[in-house]
Amino acid sequence: MWQTVLLLGAANLFMTIAWYWHLKFKSSALWLVIFISWGIAFIEYCLQVPANRIGSNYFSVTQLKVMQEVITLVVFSGFSAWYFKESFKWNHLIGFCCLVAAVFFVFKKW
């Protein structure tokens, strides 16, 4: 079960890098950053697919998706604070609390 969370975290780190690293290199050719991003995204797929395969033994597809979205935003928040020096604001915290509520409702056995 924890393998899924760890693999999703690593996969999302690679995908976040693939999508956003190049924004500091806007003078680089677009075709080049696309090519490099595809290479980075390949690593993401090599982690994401096993995460979902393993996770499907424990979680529903909906639970996997909600978990992945929360992990994505946590990873992105850390990445944007570290790489882009963007600050984490109060409204971000409120939004994350809403996501935690979404996780609660999706995972709760009714």
PAVEX-622049 format. One record per residue: residue in one letter; x, y, z of N, C-alpha, C, O, CB in turn; chain; residue number from 1. Coordinates in steps of 0.001 Angstrom, whole numbers. Glycine has a CB too. Layout:
% residues N
ATOM/A/X/Y/Z/X/Y/Z/X/Y/Z/X/Y/Z/X/Y/Z/A/NUM
...
***
This chain:
% residues 110
ATOM/M/819/-1193/0/0/0/0/868/1264/0/597/2200/-751/-935/-5/1207/A/1
ATOM/W/1903/1292/835/2785/2466/879/3624/2587/-384/4055/3679/-752/3698/2397/2098/A/2
ATOM/Q/3854/1448/-1049/4568/1489/-2332/3842/2415/-3307/4468/3173/-4048/4697/64/-2936/A/3
ATOM/T/2529/2339/-3292/1727/3166/-4192/1963/4640/-3923/2196/5413/-4852/242/2837/-4045/A/4
ATOM/V/1904/5031/-2669/2082/6434/-2301/3490/6910/-2668/3655/8003/-3209/1824/6634/-793/A/5
ATOM/L/4490/6100/-2378/5870/6478/-2688/6103/6576/-4196/6741/7515/-4672/6843/5470/-2077/A/6
ATOM/L/5583/5604/-4940/5732/5654/-6394/4975/6837/-6992/5472/7486/-7913/5241/4350/-7019/A/7
ATOM/L/3780/7122/-6480/3033/8282/-6966/3774/9573/-6654/3801/10490/-7475/1631/8318/-6347/A/8
ATOM/G/4373/9649/-5479/5146/10846/-5120/6331/11046/-6055/6562/12149/-6550/5637/10749/-3675/A/9
ATOM/A/7077/9980/-6292/8230/10075/-7192/7783/10390/-8617/8396/11211/-9298/9041/8766/-7168/A/10
ATOM/A/6714/9735/-9064/6204/9986/-10416/5788/11446/-10576/6079/12076/-11593/5012/9059/-10725/A/11
ATOM/N/5115/11968/-9579/4665/13356/-9668/5819/14343/-9613/5743/15416/-10211/3690/13656/-8555/A/12
ATOM/L/6876/13998/-8911/8052/14870/-8915/8631/14947/-10322/8955/16034/-10799/9123/14359/-7914/A/13
ATOM/F/8764/13804/-10990/9298/13821/-12358/8367/14554/-13319/8835/15284/-14193/9529/12393/-12853/A/14
ATOM/M/7059/14369/-13169/6140/15050/-14073/6133/16558/-13829/6050/17341/-14774/4730/14487/-13914/A/15
ATOM/T/6218/16955/-12588/6284/18388/-12283/7536/18994/-12895/7491/20079/-13474/6263/18629/-10756/A/16
ATOM/I/8638/18300/-12767/9874/18777/-13390/9706/18836/-14901/10095/19825/-15522/11066/17865/-13016/A/17
ATOM/A/9139/17805/-15502/8954/17776/-16958/8096/18941/-17443/8356/19507/-18505/8316/16452/-17384/A/18
ATOM/W/7085/19297/-16676/6168/20355/-17100/6684/21767/-16840/6355/22688/-17587/4860/20182/-16408/A/19
ATOM/Y/7496/21953/-15782/7791/23324/-15355/9253/23730/-15344/9519/24931/-15284/7259/23521/-14020/A/20
ATOM/W/10229/22822/-15396/11642/23186/-15275/12064/24202/-16325/12862/25097/-16048/12510/21949/-15386/A/21
ATOM/H/11529/24061/-17522/11965/24861/-18666/11536/26315/-18590/12005/27135/-19380/11439/24262/-19926/A/22
ATOM/L/10653/26654/-17656/10186/28038/-17565/11302/29002/-17161/11170/30214/-17335/9043/28133/-16570/A/23
ATOM/K/12380/28477/-16630/13560/29304/-16342/14470/29432/-17560/15457/30167/-17518/14347/28714/-15169/A/24
ATOM/F/14153/28734/-18634/14998/28716/-19825/14179/29082/-21063/14178/28354/-22056/15655/27330/-20003/A/25
ATOM/K/13496/30197/-20993/12584/30591/-22070/13304/30921/-23373/12672/30958/-24429/11769/31782/-21637/A/26
ATOM/S/14598/31157/-23322/15332/31437/-24551/15735/30149/-25285/16181/30203/-26431/16574/32266/-24236/A/27
ATOM/S/15578/29006/-24631/15891/27728/-25283/14823/27408/-26318/13664/27798/-26176/15998/26581/-24240/A/28
ATOM/A/15227/26700/-27351/14294/26321/-28414/13178/25448/-27850/13424/24543/-27052/15033/25580/-29552/A/29
ATOM/L/11959/25729/-28272/10804/24989/-27777/10918/23497/-28097/10590/22658/-27259/9518/25559/-28377/A/30
ATOM/W/11382/23162/-29308/11511/21754/-29676/12465/21028/-28739/12266/19853/-28433/11993/21621/-31120/A/31
ATOM/L/13518/21740/-28275/14502/21131/-27385/13903/20854/-26009/14090/19771/-25454/15729/22033/-27252/A/32
ATOM/V/13183/21834/-25459/12607/21609/-24127/11489/20564/-24183/11279/19828/-23219/12067/22934/-23545/A/33
ATOM/I/10776/20497/-25300/9771/19440/-25445/10457/18076/-25448/10008/17160/-24759/8942/19636/-26747/A/34
ATOM/F/11517/17933/-26199/12252/16677/-26272/12776/16268/-24894/12632/15116/-24487/13410/16797/-27267/A/35
ATOM/I/13379/17210/-24188/13908/16917/-22849/12762/16564/-21898/12880/15631/-21103/14715/18128/-22299/A/36
ATOM/S/11660/17303/-21977/10507/17033/-21114/9923/15651/-21377/9490/14980/-20440/9432/18098/-21318/A/37
ATOM/W/9903/15220/-22618/9432/13867/-22930/10307/12823/-22248/9807/11830/-21721/9417/13635/-24452/A/38
ATOM/G/11605/13053/-22263/12514/12121/-21593/12260/12052/-20096/12283/10975/-19501/13955/12521/-21847/A/39
ATOM/I/12018/13200/-19498/11712/13236/-18061/10359/12575/-17799/10203/11829/-16833/11710/14700/-17533/A/40
ATOM/A/9388/12851/-18662/8050/12274/-18493/8075/10757/-18656/7255/10064/-18054/7073/12892/-19502/A/41
ATOM/F/8993/10230/-19454/9109/8781/-19591/9390/8138/-18233/8828/7094/-17902/10220/8420/-20596/A/42
ATOM/I/10266/8773/-17454/10566/8266/-16110/9301/8303/-15256/9026/7382/-14487/11702/9098/-15440/A/43
ATOM/E/8536/9385/-15407/7279/9506/-14662/6353/8342/-14981/5773/7745/-14074/6583/10840/-14983/A/44
ATOM/Y/6210/8015/-16252/5345/6901/-16650/5857/5578/-16098/5064/4716/-15718/5243/6825/-18172/A/45
ATOM/C/7169/5410/-16051/7745/4180/-15518/7461/4013/-14026/7556/2905/-13499/9244/4160/-15761/A/46
ATOM/L/7119/5092/-13350/6749/5046/-11934/5232/5062/-11739/4702/4368/-10871/7378/6222/-11191/A/47
ATOM/Q/4546/5856/-12552/3096/6024/-12408/2335/4741/-12735/1414/4362/-12010/2608/7154/-13309/A/48
ATOM/V/2712/4081/-13808/1989/2867/-14217/2095/1778/-13142/1073/1197/-12778/2542/2338/-15565/A/49
ATOM/P/3290/1480/-12621/3344/481/-11537/2615/945/-10275/2026/129/-9566/4798/164/-11192/A/50
ATOM/A/2650/2249/-9991/1936/2766/-8814/449/2458/-8926/-172/2001/-7967/2157/4292/-8660/A/51
ATOM/N/-118/2712/-10101/-1538/2437/-10290/-1827/941/-10323/-2857/497/-9816/-2029/3085/-11572/A/52
ATOM/R/-934/170/-10909/-1127/-1285/-10963/-1118/-1864/-9545/-2000/-2639/-9175/-21/-1958/-11832/A/53
ATOM/I/-107/-1474/-8757/-18/-1960/-7372/-1179/-1411/-6551/-1814/-2142/-5791/1336/-1554/-6728/A/54
ATOM/G/-1449/-121/-6710/-2498/526/-5929/-3881/-21/-6193/-4744/13/-5315/-2495/1979/-6198/A/55
ATOM/S/-4104/-530/-7405/-5435/-1060/-7724/-5767/-2312/-6917/-6921/-2740/-6879/-5529/-1371/-9211/A/56
ATOM/N/-4762/-2900/-6274/-5015/-4035/-5375/-5592/-3595/-4036/-6165/-4406/-3309/-3730/-4812/-5142/A/57
ATOM/Y/-5443/-2306/-3705/-5868/-1785/-2408/-6932/-696/-2514/-7745/-523/-1606/-4678/-1247/-1669/A/58
ATOM/F/-6923/36/-3626/-7776/1213/-3759/-8641/1103/-5006/-8310/390/-5953/-6929/2492/-3809/A/59
ATOM/S/-9758/1827/-4983/-10567/1946/-6193/-9865/2922/-7144/-8952/3644/-6743/-12029/2430/-5859/A/60
ATOM/V/-10295/2933/-8379/-9715/3861/-9361/-9963/5308/-8923/-9091/6162/-9077/-10314/3611/-10778/A/61
ATOM/T/-11133/5577/-8388/-11442/6926/-7902/-10523/7310/-6751/-10018/8432/-6707/-12910/7019/-7458/A/62
ATOM/Q/-10306/6397/-5829/-9390/6678/-4718/-7972/6933/-5224/-7294/7844/-4748/-9389/5511/-3716/A/63
ATOM/L/-7527/6134/-6182/-6196/6349/-6755/-6080/7730/-7379/-5067/8408/-7207/-5885/5280/-7800/A/64
ATOM/K/-7105/8146/-8099/-7070/9443/-8777/-7054/10589/-7773/-6277/11531/-7930/-8270/9586/-9715/A/65
ATOM/V/-7884/10527/-6761/-7913/11590/-5751/-6588/11639/-5003/-6068/12720/-4728/-9081/11374/-4761/A/66
ATOM/M/-6044/10477/-4673/-4748/10417/-4010/-3671/11054/-4889/-2837/11824/-4412/-4378/8958/-3676/A/67
ATOM/Q/-3703/10721/-6172/-2718/11257/-7108/-2830/12776/-7206/-1809/13458/-7288/-2896/10622/-8492/A/68
ATOM/E/-4033/13312/-7200/-4212/14765/-7300/-3661/15476/-6068/-3016/16517/-6189/-5695/15109/-7482/A/69
ATOM/V/-3909/14924/-4895/-3382/15528/-3670/-1858/15472/-3674/-1197/16458/-3348/-3946/14812/-2417/A/70
ATOM/I/-1304/14331/-4040/154/14196/-4105/716/15180/-5120/1747/15804/-4869/562/12746/-4472/A/71
ATOM/T/56/15327/-6259/505/16271/-7281/600/17682/-6724/1598/18371/-6940/-439/16248/-8481/A/72
ATOM/L/-416/18111/-6017/-402/19482/-5487/623/19667/-4372/1231/20732/-4261/-1781/19853/-4972/A/73
ATOM/V/816/18653/-3558/1851/18743/-2519/3232/18830/-3160/4051/19664/-2774/1778/17524/-1562/A/74
ATOM/V/3485/17967/-4138/4780/17985/-4835/4958/19315/-5559/6029/19918/-5487/4886/16801/-5843/A/75
ATOM/F/3923/19781/-6256/4024/21042/-6981/4280/22212/-6034/5070/23100/-6352/2752/21290/-7787/A/76
ATOM/S/3632/22223/-4894/3838/23310/-3926/5287/23357/-3460/5894/24426/-3393/2903/23141/-2717/A/77
ATOM/G/5828/22200/-3142/7233/22151/-2732/8166/22560/-3852/9125/23301/-3635/7592/20761/-2255/A/78
ATOM/F/7882/22075/-5052/8717/22402/-6206/8666/23891/-6513/9705/24506/-6748/8278/21598/-7429/A/79
ATOM/S/7481/24476/-6516/7374/25900/-6855/8019/26773/-5783/8572/27827/-6097/5903/26298/-7037/A/80
ATOM/A/7955/26348/-4526/8626/27100/-3461/10139/26996/-3598/10850/27985/-3421/8186/26592/-2077/A/81
ATOM/W/10631/25805/-3913/12079/25601/-4017/12637/26152/-5332/13590/26931/-5317/12408/24112/-3896/A/82
ATOM/Y/12069/25764/-6442/12633/26075/-7752/12321/27498/-8209/13181/28181/-8764/12119/25092/-8774/A/83
ATOM/F/11088/27938/-7973/10674/29266/-8429/10633/30295/-7306/10361/31470/-7552/9317/29182/-9078/A/84
ATOM/K/10898/29869/-6088/10904/30763/-4914/9543/31426/-4706/9466/32564/-4242/11990/31843/-5071/A/85
ATOM/E/8477/30715/-5051/7124/31232/-4824/6705/30909/-3391/7016/29840/-2866/6108/30626/-5850/A/86
ATOM/S/6009/31834/-2781/5602/31621/-1391/4267/30879/-1332/3444/30946/-2245/5498/32969/-643/A/87
ATOM/F/4094/30183/-237/2857/29462/38/1945/30414/792/2310/30899/1863/3117/28141/854/A/88
ATOM/K/768/30688/251/-131/31691/820/-1298/31037/1552/-1532/29836/1422/-654/32618/-277/A/89
ATOM/W/-2017/31832/2312/-3127/31328/3118/-4214/30689/2246/-4815/29688/2637/-3726/32461/3952/A/90
ATOM/N/-4464/31264/1072/-5505/30695/215/-5089/29335/-346/-5941/28504/-660/-5828/31656/-930/A/91
ATOM/H/-3787/29112/-472/-3312/27784/-874/-3656/26766/220/-4089/25649/-66/-1772/27801/-1147/A/92
ATOM/L/-3456/27173/1465/-3763/26301/2597/-5256/25962/2626/-5629/24813/2861/-3339/26969/3922/A/93
ATOM/I/-6099/26952/2389/-7550/26711/2361/-7890/25721/1238/-8680/24798/1437/-8332/28054/2163/A/94
ATOM/G/-7294/25918/69/-7528/25004/-1042/-7105/23583/-710/-7807/22631/-1050/-6795/25481/-2272/A/95
ATOM/F/-5961/23433/-49/-5497/22106/338/-6423/21469/1368/-6638/20257/1356/-4079/22184/889/A/96
ATOM/C/-6964/22286/2250/-7928/21753/3217/-9154/21206/2489/-9712/20183/2887/-8347/22845/4233/A/97
ATOM/C/-9566/21879/1437/-10689/21370/625/-10325/20036/-23/-11165/19142/-126/-11086/22399/-466/A/98
ATOM/L/-9076/19906/-458/-8635/18630/-1042/-8600/17518/5/-8946/16373/-284/-7247/18788/-1679/A/99
ATOM/V/-8184/17862/1203/-8194/16867/2279/-9628/16422/2539/-9886/15243/2783/-7552/17439/3577/A/100
ATOM/A/-10561/17374/2487/-11974/17015/2638/-12406/16085/1507/-13154/15135/1740/-12861/18284/2659/A/101
ATOM/A/-11943/16349/289/-12269/15475/-841/-11733/14070/-601/-12423/13086/-869/-11697/16045/-2152/A/102
ATOM/V/-10520/13972/-103/-9940/12664/199/-10796/11954/1252/-11079/10762/1129/-8471/12813/694/A/103
ATOM/F/-11198/12686/2272/-12044/12090/3315/-13312/11497/2712/-13663/10351/2993/-12408/13141/4380/A/104
ATOM/F/-14001/12285/1877/-15265/11817/1320/-15086/10652/348/-15949/9777/267/-15966/12956/622/A/105
ATOM/V/-13985/10632/-382/-13753/9551/-1339/-13357/8257/-627/-13750/7171/-1052/-12666/9953/-2344/A/106
ATOM/F/-12578/8368/457/-12086/7180/1141/-13022/6678/2246/-12892/5535/2686/-10736/7468/1725/A/107
ATOM/K/-13954/7508/2695/-14872/7139/3763/-15795/6017/3320/-16386/6082/2242/-15688/8348/4208/A/108
ATOM/K/-15919/4991/4146/-16848/3891/3880/-18221/4332/4382/-18415/4506/5585/-16379/2544/4577/A/109
ATOM/W/-19155/4508/3485/-20491/4999/3858/-21436/3858/4040/-22607/4070/4355/-21039/5960/2814/A/110
***
